[in-house]
Amino acid sequence: MDITIRPAMDADADECGRICYEGFRAVNERHGFPAIFPSAEIAARRVAGFIRHPAVFAIVAASHGDGRIVGFNFLSERDPIRAIGPIVIDPAVQERGIGRRLMEAALDRAHGARGVRLLQEAYNVQSLSLYAVLGFEARELFVVMAGAPTSTPPPPDWQIRPLTEADMQECASLHGRIHGYPRTNELRDALATGTPIVAIRGERVRAYMASPANWLANHGVGETEEDVRALLLGATRIIKDPLSFLLPIRRAALFRWCLAQGLRTIRPMMLMTIGEYRDPREVYFPSVLY
């Protein structure tokens, strides 16, 4: 199929939202998983946020004949590690090389960055294979967890509260110790638009989550599993909606604790990377980007 890769525009948001909704729905229905977006309108709002963000490289694939949008891709450039996604192709024109063209354009743009990352649905073997061919390495398996812990509140020596601008430096230092790179700009975006939560003990930040009720955007870190359990117990008393986050399943004890607390597993996701990567030794939660 003859296509042109061009920058995405505000006027593309609704059509990209439709493709996002229908594309993810088709993959998830085929594998027996729930939809990621409940409607095309909600998908379009998320897509529009990426298109309008000054630090996101947004592109669409348009057919040569009529200019119809048949797919899109995003590259987040907010912090030193670049993040790809979401990338979605219209289900009506899949398996025609469009996804590869969009990925190659994003990787060309990211050339010279310390690293590039993405998370893909682990049951989608087509995208898994494409990313591997393009040079990505599979690093870690996660599951989306959702629900509200049923246990008692954290001990009184913990302070669990909304994150503020005054916490940013400590959160950046904590993230840097665990991952080896900063993610400050993305966390500042979350502070401007949502309700990040921080866990403090001994007058020191021990853990945080950027968007506790939205796993798509909810990256976070914690020094220990005890710190993360306190964060989750406190967050559920601040956030009205159920918690939603990606958990590395190698954290077997924390995984079992979440299950015992009544949280459900929703879907598996795979972290894939190009370039710099340091295996995190402490607890962390990626967003759907990385």
N, C-alpha and C positions, 0 to 999 in steps of 0.2 A: 504494500500500500504506500503510495506517495504521500509524504507528510512534510510539513515544515515545523521546525521547533522555533517558537518565538516567546518573548516575555509575556507573562500573564498580565491581564489588565483587570481593573475593577469590574468591567462589564462581563468578564468571563466567570464570575463567582457562581452565579446560579447554575450555569451549565456544568461547571466543574463540580458543584455540589451534587447535582443529579448523578454524574458519573461516579463520584465518591460513594454515594449511598448505594447505587445499584451494583457497582463493582465489588464493594466489600460484602454486600448482601449475597451476591451470587457465590462468592468463595465460601462464605460461612454456611450458607444453606447446603452447599454441596458436601460439606464436611460435618454437618450436624451441629454447628455452633450458633449462638445467638448473634444477631446483627450488632455491629459496633455503633452505628448511628440509628436512632429511632425514626428519622425522617430525612428526606432530601433537604428540607429547610435548615435543619440543625447542622447537617453536613456542610451546607453552603456557608453558614455563619463561620464555621471553623476554617473552611477554605479561604473565605474572605479575609480572615485575620492574618493568614499567612501571606496572601497576595499584597496586603497593605503594609506589612511589617517592613521597615527600612533595612533590616538586617537579614532578610530572607530572600534568596534567589528563587524566583517563581517562574516556571515555564510551562507552556502547554504545547501539545502536539495537535496541529490542525491539518486536515486533509487538503491536498492541492486543489481538488475539484471545486469544492464549495466553501472551504474555510471552516468546516464544521470541526469543533473540538472533539478529539477522540481520546485524550489522556492528558495527564498533568503530572508534575513533580515539583518538589520543593527541596531546597538546601538551606538549612539554618546556619547562618554565619555569625551568630551572636557571640560565641565564645571560641577559644582556640581549636577545640574539637568540632568539626563540622558534622552536621546530622542530616541525613536524607530521609524524606518522607513527609506526609504520605505520598506515595506514587500509585496512581490508579489508572487503569485503561478501561475504556468503555467495553462492557461485556460483548457487545455486538461485533467488535473488531479485534478481539484478543488473538494471541498467537500469530501475529503478523510482524513482529520485530519492533513494535512501537515502544514497549517497555524498555528494551535494550537501548534504543535511541535516546530516550529520556534519561536513563541512568548514565549513559556515556556523556551527555551534555552536563549533567550535574557533577560528575567526576572530573571532567575537564575544568569546570569552574573551581573545584576544590583543590586543584593541583597545587602542591606546595604547602598545604595545611599539615599540621602535626598528625592529624588522623581524621578519618571519616567513619561514621557509624550509622547503624540503623537497627531497628528491631522488626522482624518479620514473623508472621503467623507460622508457627513451626509445622503445622499440618499442610501448608501451601508449598508443595514440593516444587512447583513450577518456579515460584519466586526464589526459593532456596537455591535451586540449581542455577538460575540466572545470576544471582549475586555471587555465588561461588565462582562461576566462569569469569566474572568481571574482577575477581581478585579479593573478594571479601572472605574472611575466615570466621567460622562459627565459634563463638567464645563461651556462651553460657545459656542455659535453658531457664526460663522463668514461667511462672503461672500468674495470671491475673487473679487476685484475691478481692473479694467484695463482702461487705457486711459490717456489723457493729460488734466489737468484743463484748462479751456478756459478764466479764469478771468485775471485781470491785475496782474503784479508782486506784491510781498509782499511790504509793506511800507518800506521806505528807512532806517528805524532804524533796520531792519533785515539784517543779513549777512547769506546768504545761500551758502554754498560752499562744495567742497569735504572734507571729514573727513581726518585728518592726525594723525600720531602717537601722536602728542602733545595733541590731543583731547581725547585720550583713557581714561585717568584717570577720566575726567569729565563725559564721556559717561558711564563708569562703575559705577560711583557714582549715576548718574541719574537712570540707570537701577536698581541698588540696592535699591534705595528709592521706586521705583514703584513696584518691584517684590519681593524684599527681598532676592535676590541671585544674584551673578555676572554671566555675560555671556561674559566675556572679551576675552577668547580664541577664541570663534566662531567669535566675531567681528574682532579680529585680523586676522583671516583667510580671512574674507571678505575684509579687507583692503589690504591684499596681492594679492588678485585675482580679485577684482572688484572695484566699485566706491561707497563706502558709502557716504552719504550726511548728513551734520550736519546743524542745524539751531541755530544761535547765536543772542542774543539780550542782551544789557546791559553787554557785555563782558562775557556772561555766556551761556553754552550750554543748550538749551531749548528742543531740539528734535533731533533725528537722525533716519536714515533708513540704514540698512546694504547693501541691494542690490535692489535699487529702481525699476529696470525693471524686476525683477525675483521674483515673490511671493513665489516660493518654498524655497528661501533662505533669504527672506527679513524680518527679525525681526527688530523691532524698538520700540521706546518709545517717549512720549512727555508729558510735564508737564500739558498742557491744550489743548483744541481743537483749540484755536487760534494759539498756537505754531505749531500744526500739519498742520493746513491750510497753514501757512506761509511756512513750510517745503515742502509741496506738490507743492505750487505755484513756489517756488524757484527751486525745484528739476527738474521740467519739463523743465526748461530753461537750465539745465546742462546736463541732460540725453537725448540722441537722441531718444531712443526707448520710447514707451508709459510706463507710470508708472504701476506697478502691485504689489498689496499688499493685505493682509488679514485684513479685518476690522470687529471688533465686532459690530454686528447689534444693540446691546443695546445702542450704541452711536448714537441715532436716529438723532440728529441734524447734526452731522458730516456725517452720511450716506446720509441724504437729501442734504447736501451741495455738496457731491461728485456727486450725481446724477444730481444736477443742473449744475455742472461743466462739464457735458457730459461724466463722467466715467460710465462704464457698469458693471453690476454684472454678473459674469461668473459661479460660482458654490458655494454651501454652504459647509462648513467644520465644524467639531465638535472637540473641544479640550477635551481630556480625560486625566485623571491623576491618578497616584497611589502615595501615600505618601504626603509629604509636599505640601501644596498649600495655597497661600494667594491671595484673590480676589484683583486684581489691581484696585486702585481707579482712577488712571490717564489713559491717552490714551496709548494704546500699539498695536503693530502689531506682531503677531507670524510669524515665518516661518512655513513651512509645518511640521517641527519637533515639535515645541512648541513656 
